[in-house]
Amino acid sequence: MDTSPAVDSAPTVRAAILGTGNIARFHAEALSALPDQVEVVAVADVNEEARTTFANHLAVPRSYGDLATLLDEVSPDLVHVCTPPGLHRDQVLACLQAGSSALVEKPPTLSTAELEELAAAEGTRGPWVATVFQHRFGSGALRAREMLASGALGRPLVAVCHTTWFREQSYFDVPWRGRWDTEGGGPTMGHGIHQMDLLLALLGDWVRVSATARRQARAIDTEDVSLAHVDFANGAVASIVNSLLSPREESYLRIDCERATLELTHLYGYGDDNWRITPAPGHEEDVWAAWRSGPQGVNSGHSAQVAHVLRCLRANEAPPVTSTEALRTMRLVAGVYASAFLERPISPADLGADSPFHTRMNGDGPRW
């Protein structure tokens, strides 16, 4: 069920795209599919050739070499921030201060401190900052969330959340990759964060994490693998693995509840066919009825989330994923690192302003 506000008569959103690399293509495709709701009015990139090619392909009227000029001359309603992570804090803050909402790629910032700063710069009626966590918006996730919230699955008990991907050493030849100061972390921060965010969207608040992080095989500053045990406020426990060392790549989420097991197996995005539900004995009829009656037919991806963002902005409401929701996920990422490097369990209360992991995901310095 789509709970987005009805905005048929609302004004069109004027959007700009900052950064014209590969990920910007997904944003452009999502925006192009909704011409009745949004107009792309400008793009910006420090690379003149890249931004010109991108603007010409989209038939965008204005192209800029810097964000400040774009914000001053165009004043967009929404800026899609598709730049490397180390640039996000300053760029999103500039958007908010200029009165433009921002939809920022993951990770939204390099630390929870930076994200809290952005949240403080939001207005009560906008502008807002939203983070791209598109796995929340496929119909399978919406259906799972409804069933968990309604009690149709019973209590969630045990979960598995694996992002086991593979990246050669050459992947890290890009100067900002594999560095704490420009990427914020390794697969825990930049890759598994999507699946971890979906886990949190389904299971809610976490209360304790115990973790290990290693630099097993890649010549980088950050970890290339992490493993964590997470306790949730609702009593569920989860095992999380984030790896860039796994030749057979897979993204896998499993939640065992009292009445059924939910599973999602995919790589970079999913459709309804990637989900599986297995009712417990005696609960087959009710579980299948609830599963079949839920939302259908929407794949995860930028298009699904962008559609929600636009509808909310046109209704003058905070777009998903809000800074509050993104902060819960970022604090879990920080908790994984803090636990791994301090070699003890971590709670959200341990990650306040007095913690070195509040301002840097690797705390007060390199840990290897």
Disulfide bonds with the S-S distance in Angstrom:
none
